[in-house]
Structure formats: C-alpha cells, structure tokens
Amino acid sequence: MLPPADTEAQSRRLQNIGNPLHYDPPEHTRLRRMLNPEFTMRRLRRLQPRIDAVVEECLDAMEQAGAPADLMQHFAWQIPGHTACELLGVPRDDRAELSRHLDITRDDGRGRARQMAAGRAYRAYFHQLTARQRRDPGDDLLGMLVREYGDEITDEELEGLAASLTSAGIENVASMLGLGPLVLLEHPDQLAELRKKPELIDRAVEELLRHVSVIPTLSPRTALEDVPLGGHVVPKGERVICSAFAANRIATPGDDHKDGFDITREPAPHMAFGHGVHHCLGAPLARMQLRTAYQALWRRFPDLRLAVPHEEIRFRMPSSRVYSVDALPVAW
C-alpha cells in the first residue's frame, strides 16, 4: 500500500507524479516518447473488437433494464471504463471497486475527507498493479512500458501514468458519450442527417467535440516573458487560463457561424484535446470510442428520446473540472 497522504498538498503531489500534463520538456518529452507508440491508430486498432463488444454489452444491459433508463449509468460511464482497463491491463474482477473509488472522487456531495480517502485508495490500486507488472509484465500498456523502458521510468511515474490516463480517459469520454446524444436530440435535423448519411459520423464526432467542450478550461500556463496578445500584454510571470468554450466558438475567417451546430461543415479547428506538446495523447482512442458508440446507439435505438423535459436534466456543478450531465433519462 502507499504511505498515507495526510494533507491535500501531499495528495496533489502524488496526483501530479507521472501525469504528463504536469510535466514540461525535457521530462515531458521523455514520457511522451515512451507512450506515443502505443497510441498510434495502428496499435489502437487491436482494441476495436473489444470496444465493439463492450458497446453491445452496454446496449444489451440498457435494453434489458427497460425504459426509462439512465444513458450515463448504462452506457456513457461503462464504455470508457472498460476500454481504459483493457488498455492498462486492469483485471475485470477489479473494475467495479476501482470505479467506485473514482465515482467518489468526482462527487463533491460525498465530502472532502471521503473524496481524499477514495483518491488514496484509487492511487493505491495502481501502486499494487504496477508492482504486479514489474514482476510479470503483460501484453498491455503497462507491461510494454516495463519491458521496453523499465530502467527509464520509476514506479511512481508508472503508477501515476496509469492513474491519470484511466481517470481522464473515463471521465472525459463518458461526458462526451452523454452530451453527444443530448445535443443530437436537441437538433433533430442534424440527427436525421446523420441517420440518413452514416458516412458523416467522423464530422459529427469532431463537431460535437468542438460544440460542447467537456473541458471548460485548459491547464494554467505561466508566461516566461512578456507576450503581446490581442492588443494587450501578458506580463512575464503572469498565469494564464484559456477558456476552451470560448476558443471553440470564436468565428474564424470563412466561418461566421461557428457558434452554431452543423455536422455537415468542414471540421473546424477546436481545442477539445488541447494544443501543442500537451495535445491529448489519447485523442485517437477517444475518437474511436465515440464513433463506435454513437453509431451503435442510434442503430439499436432509432427512436431514442429524452424521458424528461430538458429543464429537468441535471448538469454537473459549475465548479466541476469536466462539463457533463449527472444523469440522462432516455426512452425508446
């Protein structure tokens, strides 16, 4: 087990170790170099059959539960959870407990003390998983890192990578798997177009990523020198936070209607996966899951509809780090 983290500062320190978002070059470059080969589309395609199976299993469970059903519970949270665990080699029997810890950490209603305890248990699980992989590396991502870079990556970095990739991969994709259908149901003309032309799925995924922006703000950055920006100067040492919501909606030359939603448009640039050296490593995997899940959902439930008025849908608290819905009751 990990030694107890008695303060929030200690907890944050543990959360930062191994998380590429909290590294700058050259350390960031070192971690990305190890991870990049596993996140190419060629490597990720080996997960496609498992993603297909997971999606169908979730839709089966939702259909058996009967309408109305919570799309978040039966569909949105399940798909990325199982996918992340397949990628990292988390045994199926461990996934429910790991999911429970993660659920508590993101629920502000559980109280800060309980959230921190769940966070420590979540991190402790990856400490144990890393130790097992060190002894007997598998065919998954962690096993690859141990076999190929064992001397270049510490145990703390390895478990931090696993913990951060899992939490971000689950929460961000789950949010999009809930918000995407909601946006399409609120734009029936666009949904009809997608059902008529399934080949638009890739454009639809990009437009949804741009339109709803599940990450409201990107990680803060500090200016290393005075930077002229939009007629102002960001002074050296000033911390800057970028609003992804705003960046994804600002009109660009030749596109005066970027604030609207149109799956037929040429894909517009967006910040859903960040930018530059910190561009999301798992973007290809996220797109693969969204494309597969959206197509399967409408194929299985062509008459899917909201089971409650829109005003009754509970969105995540404004303070949440990820924009999402708490529940999405649907019928068919």
C-alpha positions in Angstrom: 0.0 0.0 0.0 1.0 3.6 -0.5 2.0 5.5 2.7 -1.0 7.6 3.9 -1.3 11.1 2.4 -2.4 13.2 5.4 -2.7 16.6 3.6 -4.2 17.9 0.4 -0.7 19.1 -0.6 0.6 15.5 -0.4 -2.4 14.2 -2.3 -1.8 16.7 -5.1 1.9 15.9 -5.3 1.0 12.2 -5.8 -1.6 13.1 -8.4 1.0 15.1 -10.3 3.7 12.5 -10.5 3.5 10.6 -13.8 0.7 12.8 -15.2 2.1 14.2 -18.5 0.0 17.4 -18.1 2.2 18.4 -15.1 5.5 17.9 -16.9 7.4 20.3 -19.1 10.2 19.3 -21.5 12.6 17.6 -21.2 10.8 15.3 -18.7 7.5 15.6 -20.7 9.3 14.7 -23.9 10.8 11.6 -22.2 7.3 10.4 -21.0 5.7 11.1 -24.4 8.4 9.3 -26.2 7.6 6.1 -24.2 3.9 6.4 -24.7 3.5 7.6 -28.3 4.0 4.2 -30.0 1.1 2.7 -28.0 -1.4 5.4 -29.1 -0.9 5.2 -32.9 -4.0 4.2 -34.8 -2.2 1.0 -35.9 -1.7 -0.1 -32.3 -5.1 1.0 -31.1 -7.0 -0.9 -33.8 -6.3 -4.0 -31.8 -8.8 -2.6 -29.2 -11.5 -2.1 -31.8 -13.1 -5.6 -31.4 -13.2 -5.3 -27.6 -14.7 -1.8 -27.9 -17.4 -3.2 -30.3 -18.2 -5.9 -27.8 -18.3 -3.6 -24.8 -20.7 -1.2 -26.6 -23.0 -4.0 -27.5 -22.9 -5.4 -23.9 -23.9 -2.0 -22.6 -26.7 -1.6 -25.0 -28.0 -5.1 -24.1 -28.0 -4.1 -20.5 -29.8 -0.9 -21.1 -32.4 -2.6 -23.2 -32.9 -5.3 -20.5 -33.3 -2.6 -17.8 -36.1 -1.1 -19.9 -37.2 2.5 -20.4 -36.7 4.9 -19.0 -33.0 4.2 -18.5 -30.1 6.4 -17.5 -27.9 6.7 -20.5 -25.0 7.8 -18.3 -25.2 4.8 -16.0 -25.8 2.1 -18.6 -23.8 3.5 -21.5 -21.6 6.5 -21.1 -19.6 5.5 -18.0 -19.3 1.9 -18.8 -17.7 2.1 -22.3 -14.6 4.2 -21.5 -14.3 2.4 -18.1 -13.9 -1.0 -19.7 -11.8 0.4 -22.6 -9.3 2.1 -20.2 -9.0 -1.0 -18.1 -8.4 -3.2 -21.3 -5.7 -0.8 -22.4 -3.9 -0.9 -19.0 -4.4 -4.5 -18.1 -6.8 -4.0 -15.1 -8.4 -7.4 -14.4 -12.2 -7.5 -15.0 -12.8 -8.5 -11.3 -11.1 -5.3 -10.1 -13.0 -2.9 -12.2 -16.1 -2.4 -10.1 -14.1 -1.5 -7.0 -11.8 0.8 -9.0 -14.9 2.5 -10.5 -16.4 3.0 -7.0 -13.3 4.9 -5.8 -13.3 7.0 -8.9 -17.0 7.8 -8.6 -16.5 9.1 -5.0 -13.5 11.3 -6.0 -15.6 13.2 -8.6 -18.8 13.5 -6.4 -18.5 16.8 -4.3 -21.6 15.7 -2.4 -19.5 12.9 -0.6 -17.5 15.4 1.4 -13.8 16.4 1.0 -12.5 13.8 3.6 -14.2 10.9 1.9 -13.1 12.1 -1.6 -9.5 12.2 -0.4 -9.7 8.7 1.1 -11.2 7.4 -2.1 -8.4 9.1 -4.0 -5.8 7.4 -1.9 -7.4 4.0 -2.4 -7.6 4.7 -6.2 -3.9 5.5 -6.3 -3.0 2.6 -4.0 -4.7 0.2 -6.5 -2.4 1.4 -9.3 0.6 1.1 -6.9 -0.3 -2.6 -6.5 -1.0 -3.1 -10.2 2.4 -1.5 -11.0 4.2 -3.9 -8.6 2.5 -6.9 -10.3 3.5 -5.6 -13.7 7.1 -5.2 -12.6 7.2 -8.8 -11.5 5.3 -10.2 -14.6 4.7 -7.7 -17.4 1.6 -8.4 -19.5 0.7 -7.5 -23.1 -1.0 -4.3 -22.2 0.3 -0.7 -22.0 1.9 -1.0 -18.5 3.6 -4.3 -19.5 5.0 -2.7 -22.6 6.5 0.2 -20.5 8.0 -2.2 -18.1 9.6 -4.4 -20.8 10.9 -1.6 -23.0 11.6 1.2 -20.6 11.9 -0.4 -17.2 15.1 1.4 -16.2 13.9 4.8 -17.5 10.6 5.1 -15.6 10.2 5.0 -11.9 7.4 3.1 -10.1 5.8 6.4 -9.0 5.8 7.6 -12.6 4.4 4.3 -13.9 1.5 4.3 -11.4 0.9 8.0 -11.9 0.6 7.5 -15.6 -1.8 4.6 -15.1 -3.9 6.5 -12.7 -4.1 9.7 -14.7 -4.7 8.0 -18.1 -7.5 6.0 -16.5 -9.3 8.9 -14.8 -9.0 11.3 -17.7 -9.9 8.7 -20.3 -13.0 7.6 -18.4 -14.4 11.0 -17.3 -13.8 12.9 -20.5 -15.1 10.2 -22.9 -18.1 9.4 -20.6 -19.0 13.1 -20.6 -19.0 13.2 -24.4 -21.0 9.9 -24.6 -23.7 11.6 -22.6 -23.6 15.1 -24.0 -23.3 14.0 -27.7 -26.7 12.2 -27.8 -28.2 15.1 -25.9 -27.0 17.6 -28.4 -28.2 15.5 -31.3 -31.7 15.0 -29.7 -31.9 18.8 -29.4 -31.0 19.2 -33.1 -33.4 16.7 -34.8 -32.5 18.0 -38.2 -28.8 17.1 -37.6 -29.7 13.7 -36.2 -31.8 13.0 -39.2 -28.9 14.0 -41.5 -26.6 11.7 -39.6 -29.0 8.7 -39.8 -29.5 9.4 -43.5 -25.8 9.7 -44.2 -23.8 7.5 -41.7 -20.7 8.4 -43.5 -20.9 11.8 -41.7 -20.0 10.2 -38.4 -16.4 11.4 -38.3 -17.5 15.0 -39.0 -20.3 14.6 -36.4 -17.7 13.5 -33.8 -15.5 16.5 -34.5 -18.4 18.9 -34.4 -19.7 17.5 -31.1 -16.2 17.8 -29.6 -16.0 21.4 -30.7 -19.5 22.3 -29.7 -19.7 21.0 -26.2 -16.1 21.2 -25.0 -16.2 18.9 -21.9 -13.0 20.5 -20.6 -14.1 24.1 -19.8 -10.6 25.4 -19.2 -7.2 24.2 -20.2 -4.4 23.8 -17.7 -3.0 27.1 -16.5 0.3 28.3 -18.1 2.8 30.9 -16.9 4.3 33.4 -19.3 8.1 33.1 -19.4 8.4 36.5 -21.0 6.1 39.5 -21.8 3.7 38.2 -24.5 1.6 40.6 -26.7 -1.8 39.1 -27.1 -5.0 40.7 -28.6 -3.8 44.2 -28.1 -2.7 43.6 -24.5 0.5 42.3 -22.9 0.6 39.3 -20.7 3.4 40.2 -18.3 6.3 37.8 -17.5 5.3 35.6 -14.6 1.5 36.0 -15.1 -0.6 32.8 -15.0 -3.0 32.4 -18.0 -6.0 30.2 -18.2 -7.6 29.6 -21.6 -11.4 29.0 -21.9 -11.9 26.1 -24.3 -15.6 27.0 -24.5 -14.7 30.4 -25.9 -11.8 29.2 -28.1 -14.0 26.6 -29.8 -16.8 29.1 -30.5 -14.8 32.1 -31.9 -15.5 32.6 -35.6 -12.6 32.0 -37.9 -12.1 33.5 -41.4 -14.6 32.0 -43.8 -16.8 30.6 -40.9 -19.1 33.2 -39.4 -21.4 30.7 -37.8 -19.0 28.7 -35.5 -21.4 29.2 -32.6 -24.0 27.0 -34.3 -24.0 23.2 -34.6 -23.6 21.7 -38.1 -22.3 18.2 -38.7 -22.0 18.8 -42.4 -19.5 21.6 -42.2 -15.8 21.1 -42.8 -14.3 20.1 -39.4 -13.5 23.4 -37.7 -10.3 23.6 -35.6 -11.0 23.0 -31.9 -9.3 22.7 -28.5 -11.1 19.7 -27.2 -7.9 17.8 -27.0 -5.6 20.7 -26.1 -2.8 22.0 -28.2 0.9 21.8 -28.8 3.1 19.5 -26.7 0.3 18.8 -24.3 -2.2 17.7 -27.0 -4.1 14.8 -25.6 -2.2 11.5 -26.1 -5.5 9.5 -26.0 -7.3 11.6 -28.7 -7.3 8.7 -31.3 -8.7 6.3 -28.7 -11.4 8.8 -27.6 -12.5 9.3 -31.2 -12.6 5.6 -31.8 -14.9 5.1 -28.8 -17.2 8.0 -29.7 -17.5 6.9 -33.3 -18.3 3.3 -32.4 -20.7 4.2 -29.5 -22.7 6.9 -31.3 -23.3 4.7 -34.4 -24.3 1.7 -32.3 -26.6 3.7 -30.1 -28.7 5.1 -33.0 -28.7 1.7 -34.8 -30.0 -0.1 -31.7 -32.5 2.7 -30.6 -33.5 4.6 -33.7 -36.4 6.2 -31.7 -34.3 7.3 -28.7 -35.7 10.3 -27.0 -35.4 12.2 -23.7 -37.6 10.7 -20.9 -37.8 14.0 -19.1 -38.1 17.7 -20.1 -34.8 19.3 -20.9 -35.1 21.6 -17.9 -35.1 18.6 -15.5 -31.7 17.3 -16.7 -29.1 17.7 -14.0 -25.8 19.1 -15.2 -22.6 18.8 -13.3 -21.8 21.6 -10.8 -20.2 24.7 -12.3 -17.1 24.1 -10.2 -16.6 20.7 -11.8 -13.4 20.2 -13.8 -15.4 18.5 -16.5 -18.7 19.6 -18.2 -21.2 16.8 -18.2 -24.6 15.7 -17.0 -25.2 13.7 -13.8 -28.0 11.6 -15.4 -29.6 11.4 -18.8 -33.0 9.6 -18.7 -34.0 8.3 -22.1 -36.7 6.2 -23.6 -37.2 4.4 -27.0 
